[in-house]
Amino acid sequence: MAMHVRINDREIGPLIPGDATIGEMIEAIRVHVDPSEIVTAVEIDGTGFSAGEDERYVRRSAGAVRRLVIATSPPAAFARSKRREVAGALLVIAAKVRLVVELFERGDARGANALVAALMEELRLVLLLDHQLTSLDGTTLTAAGAEIRELAPLMLAAQERGSWPELVGVFQQRLIPLLASWSVEEDRAGESPGA
């Protein structure tokens, strides 16, 4: 059975996958991808996968696949798109921080701390993504992101001491405003040029 392959809007043509996996097919097709662009998404018979989700499909047999679409983007455009996603994620994290504050204020330290652990991991991932995006679009790390990195030891120290009022103070007076300003920075950075 032939597999119809597209890269963005360009038809590569029907290919016969034989015994190949989807990962092997994509690797072979890369010769048709502009070397200055990065693969941002893969669609297999109508099911889309984002960049970084390749473990979900690379080992699957390509023999039964009828349509394979590979989306690419220049690094700077990809970074702009991801920065818009980071802006949204920061607002979600800020809302969760407000919930943690409410839990502490109600005396539910256990529930608050469980959420703090998840928040710290989410924040770590956003900081890591921000760092990686700077290498794609040549921007510098945001001021708010750098300040949050400085806040991390304060938050961890307060949590280790069980000083909930101190932790709530850091969240309310410093972290929530920083997340809001960082979200605005990322949203602006994610706007397309000339927008």
N, C-alpha and C positions, 0 to 999 in steps of 0.2 A: 504494500500500500504506500502511496506517495504522501509525503508530508509537505504541505504548503508553508513556506517560510517567508516572513517579512521582517525587515529591519526598519523601524519607524514606518514611513509610508512607502518604502521601496520593496517591491516583490523580488525575492532572491530566486524564487522558482520552486517547483516541486522537487523534493529530494527523496531518495529511497534510503531510510535509516538502517536497514538490515538489522544487525544484532546490537547496534549502538544504544547507549543510554542517552537520556536527554542532555545530561552534562557533556557527554562526548560530542553530541550534535552541536551544542552551543559553542563548544570550544572550536570545532571545525568551521563554524559559521563566522567566528570572530574575524577572520581575514576580510570580511566584507564590512566590518565596523570601522568607522573613522578612528584612527589610533588616538586622536586628541579627545575623544568622547568616552564616557563611561556608561556601562550598562546599568540602567536604573530600574528596569522592570522586565519581567518575562511573562508572557501569556501562553498557556498551553490549553488548546481546545476551549478557549473562553474563560479559563480560570487564571486570574492574575496573581503574580507573586512580586513583591517589592524587592529592591536590591537588598541583599543580605539574607534572603530566605531560601537560598539555593539548596540548603540541606533538605528542603521539603520535596525537591523534584529531581535533583541531579542523577540519582541512582535508578530512577524509573526507566523502564524500557521505552525507547522512542518508537518502537515498531507500531504501536496502536495510535500514535498521535497523528491527527489529521492536519492541525494548524499550530504553528509555532510563531509567535511574534516577539521580537526583541526590541525594547525601547531603549534608546540611548539619549544622552544629553551632554552638552559641554559642562565641564566641572563647575563653572561659575553659576550657570543656570540651575544645576542640580542643588548647589549650596543655597541659592536663593529660595528654592522650593522647600528645602529642609528647614531653613531658618523660619519660615512661616509656621511650620509644624512645631518647631521649638517654642515659638511665641505662644502657641495654643497650649502646649504642655506646661509651660511655666504658669499660666493662669490656672490650670487644673491643680498643679502642685500648691499654688498659693491658697486655693480654696481648701485643700486638704490640711494645710498648716493652720488655717482658721478653725477647722474642725478639731484639730489637736488642741488648740488653745481652749476651745469650748469644753473638751473632755477634761482637761486639767482643771479648769475652773469649776467643773461639776464634781471634781474629786475622783474621777475615773482615771487614775494614773496608769493602771494596767492597760486599759484600752488605748489611752493616748500614746503610751510607749510602743505598743504594737504598731500603731500607725506611724510613729516617728521612724521606726526601723525601715518601714516600706518607703517613707518619704525620702530618707537619706539615700536609699538605693536609687530611687527615681532621679533625685537631684544629681547623684554621681553620674548616672547615665547621660543626663542632659549636659553636664559639664564636659563629659568625654566627647559627646557629639559636637558640642560647640568647638572644642579643641580641634577635632577632625575637620570640621567645616572651614576653619581658618586656613588649613593647608590646601583646601580646594579653591577658595575664592580670594586668598591672599589678604583677607581682613585681619585685623588684630583682635585678640581676645577682648571681649566686652569688659568695660569697667565694672559693671554689676557682677559679671561672672567671676572676675578676679576678687571682688569684695566677698562674694559668697565663699570662695575658697578660703579666705581669711577667717570667715565666721565658723567654718566647720569645726575647728578645734574648740572654740568657745561652746558650741552646742554640745559636742561630745563630752567635754569636761563637766558641764552642768548636768548632763544626763547621768554620767558616771557617779557624780556626787549625790544624785537624787534631789538636786536643787530645782524643783519644778517651777517655783516663781521666777527664778533666774532664767530658766529655759523659755518660759512663756514670754518674759521680757525681751529676750533676744529675738524670738519669733515675731512678736508684735511690733517692736520698735525698729528692728533691722531687717529680718529676713523677708517679711511680707512686702515692705516697701521696695526692697531690692529685687524681689521676683517681679513685681509690677513694672519697675523701670527697665529691667532686663527684657521682659516680654515686649515692651514698646520698642526697645532697641532692635530686637530680633525681627519684629514685625516690619520695622522700617528697612532693615537690611534685606528682608525677603521681598520687598517691593521690586517689581521689574524696573529696569532703568527707564527713566523718562516718565514713570507713572505719577 
